[in-house]
Amino acid sequence: MPLRKTSLIAMLAALYFAPGLLFLYVARGVSAEVPSSAVMTSPGEPGEPFHVTGTVYGPDGVTPAARMTVYAFHTDAEGLYSETNDNTNPRLKATIRTDAQGRYELRTIRPAPYPGGGIPAHIHYRISGSDFPDQGFELHFEGDPQLSARMKERSAKRGGFGSIRPLERGADGVWRCVFDIKLRR
């Protein structure tokens, strides 16, 4: 079966460099068939089940950003991205698109902090699409002892769009978190 143009474009990747990190994410041309939710782990993945939901908004913090490409990745239950701890090709990753109301969801395990401490547990997000520049975000979790005072202060300034979010553990044992994101121009 021949590849459609959008499918071919969806397979292209772009590199993004940040201080000390290299992120790999799917380029803007992701096909419309990409769902707004994903399971990031395979059956039997060690760790505590974790479910993140949220909405991506435009810069006004009110208008949902529909059909944005969201690439997310994080460490496993041991705090590693892969067997070689290579964050350019993490094992636990997903590429999704926000739905018409800007919503997304990820089913995964609760990430662990890096071995040796110092860096709190987190999930990396790369968001692209529409008329917005490609943007990176990190989700951190309330109560993590590795969170610095500066991180807490910066998150508090962003209010409901802060990077440090509360966790709730349901009766089913699944950790849940809501992470809404406000894009920048």
N, C-alpha and C positions, 0 to 999 in steps of 0.2 A: 504494500500500500504506500503510495507516495506521501511524503510529508507535506502538510499544508504550510504556508508561509508563517503563520502564527506559531505553529508547533516548532518549526525550525528556530525561529527567533526565541522561543521560550527556552530552548536548550543552550542558547548563548549565555555566557557568564561574563560578569565584569568584576574587576578588582577594586576594592576600596581600601586605601591605606589610612590608618589612624595611628597616633603615637604608640608604637610598640605592638600594634596588632594588625593583622591582615584579615579582612573579611571577604568572603566569596558569596555573592548573592546573584539571583537570577535577574537578568536585565529586564527593562521595561516592557518588552514585547510579549509578555506572558499571555497565553491563550485564554479566552473567556471561559474555558472549561475548568480552569483551576478552581477548586472549591474554597469556601471561606473557613473551613475547619480541617484539621489534620490530626492524626495520631502520630506522634514523633518517635514512639518506641515500638519495638517488636515484642510479641508475647514473651513473658519470662524475664524481661529486663529488670534487674535488681533495682530496688528503690521504692519510695512511697509514691503512690499515684497522685498526680497533680493535674488540675484543670484550670487553664487561664482563659478568660473571656474578656472582651473589651470592644471598644469602638474607636476608630480612628476618625478624628475631626480635623477640619480645616483650621487655619490660624485664628479664626474667631472663637474656637472652642465650642461652637454650637452646630455648625453645618457638618453633617457626616461626610466623610471622604470615601465615596464609593469606588470600587474596583481598583483599589491600591494594592500593589504587590507587597506582601509582608514575608520576609525571610527571617526565620527565628532559629537560634541554636543555643545550646547550653551544655554544661558538663554532665557527666553521669553521677551515680551515687557515690563514686569515689573521688569526684572533683576533677575528672579527666575528660578532655574533649574526644580523645581516641586512644588507642593502645599506645601511640607515641606522643599523646597529648598535643596533637597538632590542631590548632584552632582554625587552620585554613581548610580542613576537611573533617569537621566534627561528625561523630556518629549520630548524635541526636539533633536533628534539624528538620525543618519543613519550610516549604514555600506555599503560601496560600494567597488568596485575594479577598479583600473585604467585600461584603455583599452590598446590595444597593443602599443599605442603611449604614454602611461603614463598619459593620460588625465582623468580628473574627473569633475563632476559638482554637485552642491548642490543648490536646490531651497528651500528657507526657508523664515523667516522674519529676519529683522535686529535685532540682539541681543541688549539688553539694559545692561548698567553697573549694578553692584550689587547695591542694595538699600543702601543708606547712603553714596555713593561715595567712592572714593579712588582707586577703581579698574576699569580700562577702559573696555568698551565693548569688547568682544572677542569671538572667536570660538576655541574650543579645537580640536586638531587632534591627533590621534594615528595611526601610520603607521607601518605595519609589512608585511613580506613576503620575498620571494626569499632568498638571502644569507645575508640580512641586519638585524642587531639587531632591535628590536622594538624601535620606536622613537616617541617622543612627540613634538608637535609644537603648537603655538598659533598664530592666525590671529588677529591683531588689526587694527584700522582704522585711517587714517590720520585725523587730526582735532579734535580728541577726547580730551577734556580738561583734562582728567584724565591721559593722557600719561606723564610719567616722562621724564626728560632730559636723564636719563640713558637708558631708553627703546628706545628712539629715537636714541641715539648714537649707541647702540648695533644693532639696525635694519639697520642703515645707513652703518655699517661695512659689512653687508651681501649683500649690493647692491640690485640687482633684486630679491634676495631670502630673503630680510628682512621681518620681521614679521608685520611691519606697512605698510599697502597698501592703495592707494587712492581709493576712492569711486566715482562712477558716477551715477547720477540719470537720467534715460532715460525719454523720452517724455511719455512713458507708466506709469511712476511713480515708476518703479522698480529700486531699488539700485543694482548696479553691481560692482563686484570686481574680480580682477585676483590675485590668490595666488599660485605662483609656489613654489615648495618645493625642496630643495636639501638635499638628504639623506646623512648621515654620515656613515662611516665604524665602 
